[in-house]
Amino acid sequence: MSEGAYMVFTSHIQSTGLALTQYMEGNSVRGLEITGLPFAAELQELQNMSIAFSGLTHVKAAYYSRVPALLWSSQHGEFLLAQEFSQIEQDPQKHLAAFLFEVSEGTPMKDMEAFRQLTDGSQTERAIWIPCFMSHFLAQCKITSPACGVLSRWLEGMKAAENKDGKAWEKIIAVAFGLRYVWQQMGGEPHSWLHGHEGAAIQCLDADPEATNVESAIQKLPEPLQYPTLQLVLPSHAQFKAVDLFAVRRDADSTDLVMVAQQKEGGASVSNHPRPQTAKHAYWMRGSSTQNAKTIDGWFLPSQSEIETFLGPSLAVAAPATWRDPVD
């Protein structure tokens, strides 16, 4: 190619793009610039694709990272998205630790290059997983780590959430806690918001659908397969009191409520909302938090930056702050 000329190469397989220079003949010193998947800046752009998308919500759009091609594929069956995995000759279960590191820290891992097409490709030095592919990856790991199967289902629940009903944010926080518990069990970085997991197996569970408070939900939890076990529990009853997530450490002779969390999609602060007194730690997790952390009435309210760090880069881009169209 002559000086000043450039070659544009397009592919839906990003792993090929990352190694493109290996397929080019010649000794050109031109660099390689990779752009991310195209996404819709405004929800209406996606709603206008066809009548089938006219009722598309911000939350469901975020689940597919607002990528039109992914949304279009999902409309014609999730199996089209699952085919992306069938084309990758790698077993996700053998790469779970590397996946958890990428999701939590955003640093691309050498072991994950075969899965690079499942990220948004927006940054060469940052791995941002698309939520729908995160869910598929976790589902593939449920045999070796049953908790991952539950986390996959919780994350997939984003699709069914309605705008401003808070359900998507509840699940995102639950998944973040679950991923960090599993990762720390595998030797990952410790986090000060994790409690009761020392030497324990990790189990993610849905609370009994009839339970309306923490006490009754704990009484109805199944016995763990081994002791000790940390059970991370997501309530489902619409009138469940006080909390949206809790963690219990189960020993052979004791059951301890080590953590509770209340998820607020907006910026609501604590007001006449007593925490369960038996909980050792209580977190008030807001989708739109403040610059500084604070403690009010026994609840710890993390800052916005602390919440984003806890979520990790991939879940952070699926959080409430991204659900609205940008303002000029």
NUFIVEX-941518 format. One record per residue (C-alpha): residue number from 1; x, y, z; residue in three letters. Coordinates in nm, 4 decimals. Layout:
<atoms>
+-----+----------+----------+----------+--------+
| num |        u |        v |        w | residu |
+-----+----------+----------+----------+--------+
| NUM |        X |        Y |        Z |    Ala |
...
+-----+----------+----------+----------+--------+
</atoms>
This chain:
<atoms>
+-----+----------+----------+----------+--------+
| num |        u |        v |        w | residu |
+-----+----------+----------+----------+--------+
|   1 |   0.0000 |   0.0000 |   0.0000 |    Met |
|   2 |   0.1204 |   0.3479 |  -0.0787 |    Ser |
|   3 |   0.2048 |   0.6037 |   0.1859 |    Glu |
|   4 |  -0.1004 |   0.7605 |   0.3430 |    Gly |
|   5 |  -0.3271 |   0.4716 |   0.2447 |    Ala |
|   6 |  -0.5073 |   0.2562 |   0.4973 |    Tyr |
|   7 |  -0.6807 |  -0.0787 |   0.4867 |    Met |
|   8 |  -1.0166 |  -0.1195 |   0.6580 |    Val |
|   9 |  -1.0894 |  -0.4725 |   0.7743 |    Phe |
|  10 |  -1.4222 |  -0.5713 |   0.9271 |    Thr |
|  11 |  -1.5033 |  -0.8912 |   1.1113 |    Ser |
|  12 |  -1.7517 |  -1.0062 |   1.3733 |    His |
|  13 |  -1.4725 |  -1.2169 |   1.5240 |    Ile |
|  14 |  -1.2583 |  -0.9799 |   1.7271 |    Gln |
|  15 |  -0.9911 |  -1.2385 |   1.8044 |    Ser |
|  16 |  -0.9047 |  -1.2354 |   1.4340 |    Thr |
|  17 |  -0.8783 |  -0.8578 |   1.4374 |    Gly |
|  18 |  -0.6398 |  -0.8616 |   1.7322 |    Leu |
|  19 |  -0.3975 |  -1.0746 |   1.5312 |    Ala |
|  20 |  -0.4629 |  -0.9137 |   1.1937 |    Leu |
|  21 |  -0.1025 |  -0.8138 |   1.1319 |    Thr |
|  22 |  -0.0065 |  -1.1820 |   1.1316 |    Gln |
|  23 |  -0.2200 |  -1.2335 |   0.8213 |    Tyr |
|  24 |  -0.0827 |  -0.9378 |   0.6280 |    Met |
|  25 |   0.1979 |  -0.9796 |   0.3805 |    Glu |
|  26 |   0.4836 |  -0.7344 |   0.3656 |    Gly |
|  27 |   0.6804 |  -0.5467 |   0.6255 |    Asn |
|  28 |   0.4568 |  -0.2450 |   0.6803 |    Ser |
|  29 |   0.5126 |  -0.0588 |   1.0052 |    Val |
|  30 |   0.1573 |   0.0710 |   1.0138 |    Arg |
|  31 |  -0.0129 |   0.0140 |   1.3450 |    Gly |
|  32 |  -0.3415 |  -0.1626 |   1.4061 |    Leu |
|  33 |  -0.6357 |   0.0317 |   1.5436 |    Glu |
|  34 |  -0.9388 |  -0.1605 |   1.6632 |    Ile |
|  35 |  -1.2781 |   0.0033 |   1.7088 |    Thr |
|  36 |  -1.5501 |  -0.1295 |   1.9335 |    Gly |
|  37 |  -1.8826 |  -0.2757 |   1.8324 |    Leu |
|  38 |  -2.1266 |  -0.0087 |   1.7144 |    Pro |
|  39 |  -2.3942 |   0.0748 |   1.9704 |    Phe |
|  40 |  -2.6995 |   0.2979 |   1.9700 |    Ala |
|  41 |  -2.6570 |   0.6207 |   2.1642 |    Ala |
|  42 |  -3.0339 |   0.6674 |   2.1953 |    Glu |
|  43 |  -3.2951 |   0.4071 |   2.2839 |    Leu |
|  44 |  -3.5301 |   0.5294 |   2.0119 |    Gln |
|  45 |  -3.2775 |   0.4247 |   1.7495 |    Glu |
|  46 |  -3.3173 |   0.0654 |   1.8689 |    Leu |
|  47 |  -3.6943 |   0.0933 |   1.9074 |    Gln |
|  48 |  -3.7191 |   0.2048 |   1.5454 |    Asn |
|  49 |  -3.5436 |  -0.1049 |   1.4090 |    Met |
|  50 |  -3.8805 |  -0.2786 |   1.3766 |    Ser |
|  51 |  -4.2214 |  -0.3006 |   1.5405 |    Ile |
|  52 |  -4.0881 |  -0.5849 |   1.7557 |    Ala |
|  53 |  -3.8602 |  -0.3406 |   1.9391 |    Phe |
|  54 |  -4.1109 |  -0.0583 |   1.9884 |    Ser |
|  55 |  -4.1481 |  -0.1445 |   2.3572 |    Gly |
|  56 |  -3.7783 |  -0.2002 |   2.4243 |    Leu |
|  57 |  -3.6700 |  -0.0810 |   2.7688 |    Thr |
|  58 |  -3.3445 |   0.0842 |   2.8703 |    His |
|  59 |  -3.2686 |  -0.2131 |   3.0942 |    Val |
|  60 |  -3.3029 |  -0.4763 |   2.8227 |    Lys |
|  61 |  -3.0995 |  -0.2597 |   2.5851 |    Ala |
|  62 |  -2.8236 |  -0.2437 |   2.8485 |    Ala |
|  63 |  -2.8232 |  -0.6245 |   2.8753 |    Tyr |
|  64 |  -2.7107 |  -0.6302 |   2.5111 |    Tyr |
|  65 |  -2.4868 |  -0.3225 |   2.5516 |    Ser |
|  66 |  -2.7136 |  -0.1343 |   2.3082 |    Arg |
|  67 |  -2.5554 |  -0.3245 |   2.0195 |    Val |
|  68 |  -2.8201 |  -0.3420 |   1.7422 |    Pro |
|  69 |  -2.6915 |  -0.6700 |   1.5979 |    Ala |
|  70 |  -2.7116 |  -0.8462 |   1.9350 |    Leu |
|  71 |  -3.0632 |  -0.7201 |   2.0016 |    Leu |
|  72 |  -3.1726 |  -0.8261 |   1.6555 |    Trp |
|  73 |  -3.0229 |  -1.1721 |   1.7045 |    Ser |
|  74 |  -3.1904 |  -1.2097 |   2.0437 |    Ser |
|  75 |  -3.5287 |  -1.1388 |   1.8897 |    Gln |
|  76 |  -3.4864 |  -1.4432 |   1.6690 |    His |
|  77 |  -3.3782 |  -1.6808 |   1.9440 |    Gly |
|  78 |  -3.1067 |  -1.6862 |   2.2088 |    Glu |
|  79 |  -2.9526 |  -1.9863 |   2.0340 |    Phe |
|  80 |  -2.7950 |  -1.7464 |   1.7839 |    Leu |
|  81 |  -2.6001 |  -1.5869 |   2.0679 |    Leu |
|  82 |  -2.5127 |  -1.9273 |   2.2104 |    Ala |
|  83 |  -2.3624 |  -2.0175 |   1.8723 |    Gln |
|  84 |  -2.0830 |  -1.7726 |   1.9477 |    Glu |
|  85 |  -1.9671 |  -2.0156 |   2.2173 |    Phe |
|  86 |  -1.9947 |  -2.3213 |   1.9951 |    Ser |
|  87 |  -1.7492 |  -2.1578 |   1.7543 |    Gln |
|  88 |  -1.4888 |  -2.1183 |   2.0293 |    Ile |
|  89 |  -1.2813 |  -2.4308 |   2.0786 |    Glu |
|  90 |  -1.2166 |  -2.3617 |   2.4455 |    Gln |
|  91 |  -1.3932 |  -2.4886 |   2.7567 |    Asp |
|  92 |  -1.5171 |  -2.1927 |   2.9641 |    Pro |
|  93 |  -1.4930 |  -2.4029 |   3.2817 |    Gln |
|  94 |  -1.1142 |  -2.4170 |   3.2434 |    Lys |
|  95 |  -1.0974 |  -2.0388 |   3.2195 |    His |
|  96 |  -1.3330 |  -1.9342 |   3.4997 |    Leu |
|  97 |  -1.0610 |  -1.7757 |   3.7149 |    Ala |
|  98 |  -0.9314 |  -1.5696 |   3.4208 |    Ala |
|  99 |  -1.2881 |  -1.4682 |   3.3314 |    Phe |
| 100 |  -1.3559 |  -1.3521 |   3.6875 |    Leu |
| 101 |  -1.0344 |  -1.1504 |   3.6837 |    Phe |
| 102 |  -1.1320 |  -0.9787 |   3.3572 |    Glu |
| 103 |  -1.4835 |  -0.9026 |   3.4782 |    Val |
| 104 |  -1.3642 |  -0.7671 |   3.8126 |    Ser |
| 105 |  -1.0494 |  -0.5827 |   3.7077 |    Glu |
| 106 |  -1.0944 |  -0.5223 |   3.3345 |    Gly |
| 107 |  -0.7403 |  -0.6346 |   3.2532 |    Thr |
| 108 |  -0.7330 |  -0.8563 |   2.9396 |    Pro |
| 109 |  -0.5971 |  -1.2018 |   3.0201 |    Met |
| 110 |  -0.3860 |  -1.4042 |   2.7780 |    Lys |
| 111 |  -0.5924 |  -1.7152 |   2.8568 |    Asp |
| 112 |  -0.9085 |  -1.5357 |   2.7413 |    Met |
| 113 |  -0.8024 |  -1.4363 |   2.3889 |    Glu |
| 114 |  -1.0243 |  -1.7037 |   2.2345 |    Ala |
| 115 |  -1.3242 |  -1.5376 |   2.4013 |    Phe |
| 116 |  -1.2360 |  -1.1811 |   2.3015 |    Arg |
| 117 |  -1.5240 |  -1.1643 |   2.0539 |    Gln |
| 118 |  -1.7612 |  -1.1731 |   2.3522 |    Leu |
| 119 |  -1.6377 |  -0.8363 |   2.4777 |    Thr |
| 120 |  -1.7357 |  -0.5017 |   2.3314 |    Asp |
| 121 |  -1.3918 |  -0.4389 |   2.1803 |    Gly |
| 122 |  -1.4069 |  -0.0714 |   2.2687 |    Ser |
| 123 |  -1.0659 |  -0.0646 |   2.4359 |    Gln |
| 124 |  -0.7585 |  -0.2686 |   2.3501 |    Thr |
| 125 |  -0.6233 |  -0.2378 |   2.7047 |    Glu |
| 126 |  -0.9563 |  -0.2955 |   2.8784 |    Arg |
| 127 |  -1.1823 |  -0.6004 |   2.8651 |    Ala |
| 128 |  -1.5506 |  -0.5047 |   2.8892 |    Ile |
| 129 |  -1.7781 |  -0.8082 |   2.8768 |    Trp |
| 130 |  -2.1246 |  -0.7700 |   2.7263 |    Ile |
| 131 |  -2.3804 |  -0.8796 |   2.9915 |    Pro |
| 132 |  -2.5606 |  -1.1280 |   2.7655 |    Cys |
| 133 |  -2.2304 |  -1.3044 |   2.6962 |    Phe |
| 134 |  -2.1338 |  -1.2900 |   3.0633 |    Met |
| 135 |  -2.4545 |  -1.4790 |   3.1375 |    Ser |
| 136 |  -2.3795 |  -1.7401 |   2.8701 |    His |
| 137 |  -2.0232 |  -1.7866 |   2.9967 |    Phe |
| 138 |  -2.1385 |  -1.8361 |   3.3555 |    Leu |
| 139 |  -2.4009 |  -2.0874 |   3.2430 |    Ala |
| 140 |  -2.1245 |  -2.2948 |   3.0823 |    Gln |
| 141 |  -1.9477 |  -2.3132 |   3.4208 |    Cys |
| 142 |  -2.2394 |  -2.4395 |   3.6293 |    Lys |
| 143 |  -2.1169 |  -2.8006 |   3.6422 |    Ile |
| 144 |  -1.7879 |  -2.7197 |   3.8124 |    Thr |
| 145 |  -1.9327 |  -2.4188 |   3.9974 |    Ser |
| 146 |  -2.3105 |  -2.4456 |   4.0560 |    Pro |
| 147 |  -2.3108 |  -2.0905 |   4.1932 |    Ala |
| 148 |  -2.2209 |  -1.9672 |   3.8445 |    Cys |
| 149 |  -2.5379 |  -2.1218 |   3.7026 |    Gly |
| 150 |  -2.7482 |  -1.9215 |   3.9474 |    Val |
| 151 |  -2.5526 |  -1.6023 |   3.8789 |    Leu |
| 152 |  -2.6115 |  -1.6560 |   3.5069 |    Ser |
| 153 |  -2.9861 |  -1.6732 |   3.5660 |    Arg |
| 154 |  -2.9844 |  -1.3660 |   3.7915 |    Trp |
| 155 |  -2.7979 |  -1.1640 |   3.5297 |    Leu |
| 156 |  -3.0323 |  -1.2824 |   3.2562 |    Glu |
| 157 |  -3.3165 |  -1.1476 |   3.4689 |    Gly |
| 158 |  -3.2181 |  -0.7989 |   3.3536 |    Met |
| 159 |  -3.4104 |  -0.8655 |   3.0329 |    Lys |
| 160 |  -3.7448 |  -0.8989 |   3.2076 |    Ala |
| 161 |  -3.7061 |  -0.5966 |   3.4365 |    Ala |
| 162 |  -3.9126 |  -0.2873 |   3.3720 |    Glu |
| 163 |  -3.7827 |   0.0675 |   3.3798 |    Asn |
| 164 |  -3.7643 |   0.2042 |   3.7341 |    Lys |
| 165 |  -3.8925 |  -0.1144 |   3.9026 |    Asp |
| 166 |  -3.5508 |  -0.1652 |   4.0619 |    Gly |
| 167 |  -3.5319 |  -0.5353 |   3.9761 |    Lys |
| 168 |  -3.2407 |  -0.5075 |   3.7330 |    Ala |
| 169 |  -3.0286 |  -0.3138 |   3.9835 |    Trp |
| 170 |  -3.1099 |  -0.5698 |   4.2527 |    Glu |
| 171 |  -2.9793 |  -0.8456 |   4.0293 |    Lys |
| 172 |  -2.6690 |  -0.6570 |   3.9159 |    Ile |
| 173 |  -2.5600 |  -0.6036 |   4.2766 |    Ile |
| 174 |  -2.6416 |  -0.9654 |   4.3629 |    Ala |
| 175 |  -2.4322 |  -1.0871 |   4.0692 |    Val |
| 176 |  -2.1447 |  -0.8587 |   4.1695 |    Ala |
| 177 |  -2.1401 |  -1.0018 |   4.5221 |    Phe |
| 178 |  -2.1682 |  -1.3557 |   4.3873 |    Gly |
| 179 |  -1.8881 |  -1.3157 |   4.1351 |    Leu |
| 180 |  -1.6550 |  -1.1704 |   4.3955 |    Arg |
| 181 |  -1.7345 |  -1.4460 |   4.6445 |    Tyr |
| 182 |  -1.6610 |  -1.7139 |   4.3828 |    Val |
| 183 |  -1.3469 |  -1.5358 |   4.2637 |    Trp |
| 184 |  -1.2106 |  -1.4922 |   4.6154 |    Gln |
| 185 |  -1.2743 |  -1.8615 |   4.6817 |    Gln |
| 186 |  -1.0573 |  -1.9326 |   4.3756 |    Met |
| 187 |  -0.7755 |  -1.7148 |   4.5075 |    Gly |
| 188 |  -0.8821 |  -1.3763 |   4.3721 |    Gly |
| 189 |  -0.8361 |  -1.0372 |   4.5305 |    Glu |
| 190 |  -1.0048 |  -0.9967 |   4.8715 |    Pro |
| 191 |  -1.2659 |  -0.7259 |   4.9153 |    His |
| 192 |  -1.3707 |  -0.5666 |   5.2428 |    Ser |
| 193 |  -1.7432 |  -0.5986 |   5.1602 |    Trp |
| 194 |  -1.7252 |  -0.9795 |   5.1571 |    Leu |
| 195 |  -1.7923 |  -1.1522 |   5.4878 |    His |
| 196 |  -1.8330 |  -1.5033 |   5.6255 |    Gly |
| 197 |  -1.6649 |  -1.6855 |   5.3381 |    His |
| 198 |  -1.3380 |  -1.7847 |   5.5059 |    Glu |
| 199 |  -1.2796 |  -2.1529 |   5.4308 |    Gly |
| 200 |  -1.6392 |  -2.1917 |   5.3137 |    Ala |
| 201 |  -1.8044 |  -2.3240 |   5.0004 |    Ala |
| 202 |  -2.0072 |  -2.0655 |   4.8067 |    Ile |
| 203 |  -2.3745 |  -2.1222 |   4.7308 |    Gln |
| 204 |  -2.6074 |  -1.8776 |   4.5527 |    Cys |
| 205 |  -2.9778 |  -1.9283 |   4.6164 |    Leu |
| 206 |  -3.3196 |  -1.7799 |   4.5543 |    Asp |
| 207 |  -3.5135 |  -1.7270 |   4.8748 |    Ala |
| 208 |  -3.8322 |  -1.9238 |   4.9261 |    Asp |
| 209 |  -4.0928 |  -1.7335 |   4.7200 |    Pro |
| 210 |  -4.3303 |  -1.7220 |   5.0181 |    Glu |
| 211 |  -4.0756 |  -1.5701 |   5.2572 |    Ala |
| 212 |  -4.1361 |  -1.2018 |   5.3325 |    Thr |
| 213 |  -3.8491 |  -1.1294 |   5.5719 |    Asn |
| 214 |  -3.4939 |  -1.2384 |   5.6415 |    Val |
| 215 |  -3.5818 |  -1.4533 |   5.9420 |    Glu |
| 216 |  -3.8391 |  -1.6664 |   5.7593 |    Ser |
| 217 |  -3.6181 |  -1.6883 |   5.4502 |    Ala |
| 218 |  -3.3269 |  -1.8210 |   5.6576 |    Ile |
| 219 |  -3.5499 |  -2.0830 |   5.8199 |    Gln |
| 220 |  -3.6507 |  -2.2108 |   5.4756 |    Lys |
| 221 |  -3.2979 |  -2.2311 |   5.3315 |    Leu |
| 222 |  -3.1863 |  -2.5799 |   5.2262 |    Pro |
| 223 |  -2.9162 |  -2.7521 |   5.4256 |    Glu |
| 224 |  -2.5782 |  -2.7058 |   5.2540 |    Pro |
| 225 |  -2.3938 |  -3.0051 |   5.1139 |    Leu |
| 226 |  -2.0953 |  -2.9256 |   5.3335 |    Gln |
| 227 |  -1.9909 |  -2.7067 |   5.6223 |    Tyr |
| 228 |  -1.8985 |  -2.4306 |   5.6369 |    Pro |
| 229 |  -2.0939 |  -2.2780 |   5.3464 |    Thr |
| 230 |  -2.1623 |  -1.9153 |   5.2616 |    Leu |
| 231 |  -2.5162 |  -1.8872 |   5.1209 |    Gln |
| 232 |  -2.5836 |  -1.5715 |   4.9181 |    Leu |
| 233 |  -2.9601 |  -1.5313 |   4.8933 |    Val |
| 234 |  -3.1752 |  -1.3188 |   4.6596 |    Leu |
| 235 |  -3.5345 |  -1.2634 |   4.7816 |    Pro |
| 236 |  -3.8164 |  -1.2744 |   4.5285 |    Ser |
| 237 |  -4.1347 |  -1.1827 |   4.7188 |    His |
| 238 |  -4.2608 |  -0.8390 |   4.6151 |    Ala |
| 239 |  -4.3236 |  -0.7440 |   4.9797 |    Gln |
| 240 |  -3.9942 |  -0.8729 |   5.1207 |    Phe |
| 241 |  -3.9013 |  -0.6463 |   5.4102 |    Lys |
| 242 |  -3.5895 |  -0.4384 |   5.4719 |    Ala |
| 243 |  -3.3375 |  -0.5973 |   5.2335 |    Val |
| 244 |  -3.2895 |  -0.7081 |   4.8724 |    Asp |
| 245 |  -2.9963 |  -0.9438 |   4.9306 |    Leu |
| 246 |  -2.8374 |  -1.1220 |   5.2240 |    Phe |
| 247 |  -2.5572 |  -1.3647 |   5.3046 |    Ala |
| 248 |  -2.5586 |  -1.6359 |   5.5696 |    Val |
| 249 |  -2.2649 |  -1.8391 |   5.6961 |    Arg |
| 250 |  -2.3716 |  -2.1931 |   5.7743 |    Arg |
| 251 |  -2.1602 |  -2.3972 |   6.0131 |    Asp |
| 252 |  -2.2568 |  -2.7354 |   6.1505 |    Ala |
| 253 |  -2.3751 |  -2.5803 |   6.4761 |    Asp |
| 254 |  -2.4585 |  -2.2213 |   6.3823 |    Ser |
| 255 |  -2.6198 |  -1.9900 |   6.1274 |    Thr |
| 256 |  -2.4953 |  -1.6311 |   6.1124 |    Asp |
| 257 |  -2.6419 |  -1.3437 |   5.9095 |    Leu |
| 258 |  -2.3142 |  -1.1880 |   5.7999 |    Val |
| 259 |  -2.4384 |  -0.9341 |   5.5439 |    Met |
| 260 |  -2.7519 |  -0.7635 |   5.4152 |    Val |
| 261 |  -2.7878 |  -0.5199 |   5.1268 |    Ala |
| 262 |  -3.0597 |  -0.2853 |   5.0107 |    Gln |
| 263 |  -3.0464 |  -0.1832 |   4.6438 |    Gln |
| 264 |  -3.1855 |   0.1527 |   4.5366 |    Lys |
| 265 |  -3.1811 |   0.2219 |   4.1628 |    Glu |
| 266 |  -3.1773 |   0.5971 |   4.2169 |    Gly |
| 267 |  -3.0189 |   0.8112 |   4.4860 |    Gly |
| 268 |  -3.2573 |   0.7455 |   4.7772 |    Ala |
| 269 |  -3.0917 |   0.7783 |   5.1145 |    Ser |
| 270 |  -3.1748 |   0.5951 |   5.4359 |    Val |
| 271 |  -3.5000 |   0.7244 |   5.5848 |    Ser |
| 272 |  -3.6960 |   0.5294 |   5.8449 |    Asn |
| 273 |  -3.5493 |   0.2089 |   5.7096 |    His |
| 274 |  -3.4147 |   0.0057 |   6.0028 |    Pro |
| 275 |  -3.1589 |  -0.2615 |   5.9245 |    Arg |
| 276 |  -3.1994 |  -0.6174 |   6.0556 |    Pro |
| 277 |  -3.0367 |  -0.6032 |   6.3973 |    Gln |
| 278 |  -2.8851 |  -0.9506 |   6.3679 |    Thr |
| 279 |  -2.6917 |  -0.8565 |   6.0526 |    Ala |
| 280 |  -2.3226 |  -0.7981 |   6.1124 |    Lys |
| 281 |  -2.2843 |  -0.5725 |   5.8057 |    His |
| 282 |  -2.5417 |  -0.3709 |   5.6097 |    Ala |
| 283 |  -2.4892 |  -0.2028 |   5.2703 |    Tyr |
| 284 |  -2.7128 |   0.0590 |   5.1081 |    Trp |
| 285 |  -2.6271 |   0.0232 |   4.7384 |    Met |
| 286 |  -2.7459 |   0.3119 |   4.5207 |    Arg |
| 287 |  -2.7420 |   0.3341 |   4.1450 |    Gly |
| 288 |  -2.6701 |   0.7046 |   4.1787 |    Ser |
| 289 |  -2.4620 |   0.7554 |   4.4899 |    Ser |
| 290 |  -2.2622 |   1.0436 |   4.6373 |    Thr |
| 291 |  -1.8985 |   1.1425 |   4.6057 |    Gln |
| 292 |  -1.8174 |   1.0343 |   4.9596 |    Asn |
| 293 |  -1.9150 |   0.7248 |   5.1554 |    Ala |
| 294 |  -2.1067 |   0.7588 |   5.4804 |    Lys |
| 295 |  -2.2747 |   0.5517 |   5.7509 |    Thr |
| 296 |  -2.6351 |   0.6264 |   5.8505 |    Ile |
| 297 |  -2.8389 |   0.4327 |   6.1086 |    Asp |
| 298 |  -2.6107 |   0.1323 |   6.0800 |    Gly |
| 299 |  -2.6189 |   0.1230 |   5.6988 |    Trp |
| 300 |  -2.2973 |   0.1795 |   5.5054 |    Phe |
| 301 |  -2.3599 |   0.3960 |   5.1983 |    Leu |
| 302 |  -2.0658 |   0.3539 |   4.9583 |    Pro |
| 303 |  -1.9576 |   0.6337 |   4.7276 |    Ser |
| 304 |  -2.0265 |   0.6160 |   4.3549 |    Gln |
| 305 |  -1.6635 |   0.5334 |   4.2768 |    Ser |
| 306 |  -1.6570 |   0.2575 |   4.5401 |    Glu |
| 307 |  -1.9676 |   0.0983 |   4.3916 |    Ile |
| 308 |  -1.8265 |   0.1145 |   4.0380 |    Glu |
| 309 |  -1.5003 |  -0.0430 |   4.1536 |    Thr |
| 310 |  -1.6901 |  -0.3191 |   4.3319 |    Phe |
| 311 |  -1.9013 |  -0.3902 |   4.0236 |    Leu |
| 312 |  -1.5953 |  -0.4097 |   3.8012 |    Gly |
| 313 |  -1.5787 |  -0.2540 |   3.4525 |    Pro |
| 314 |  -1.8179 |  -0.4983 |   3.2850 |    Ser |
| 315 |  -2.1052 |  -0.4724 |   3.5332 |    Leu |
| 316 |  -2.0456 |  -0.0993 |   3.5831 |    Ala |
| 317 |  -2.1369 |  -0.0288 |   3.2208 |    Val |
| 318 |  -2.4668 |  -0.2126 |   3.2773 |    Ala |
| 319 |  -2.5550 |  -0.0070 |   3.5871 |    Ala |
| 320 |  -2.8384 |   0.2526 |   3.6081 |    Pro |
| 321 |  -2.6166 |   0.5443 |   3.5065 |    Ala |
| 322 |  -2.5921 |   0.3902 |   3.1582 |    Thr |
| 323 |  -2.9640 |   0.3258 |   3.1120 |    Trp |
| 324 |  -3.0519 |   0.6751 |   3.0001 |    Arg |
| 325 |  -2.9767 |   0.8444 |   2.6723 |    Asp |
| 326 |  -2.6810 |   1.0839 |   2.6874 |    Pro |
| 327 |  -2.7605 |   1.4517 |   2.7392 |    Val |
| 328 |  -2.5955 |   1.6996 |   2.5041 |    Asp |
+-----+----------+----------+----------+--------+
</atoms>
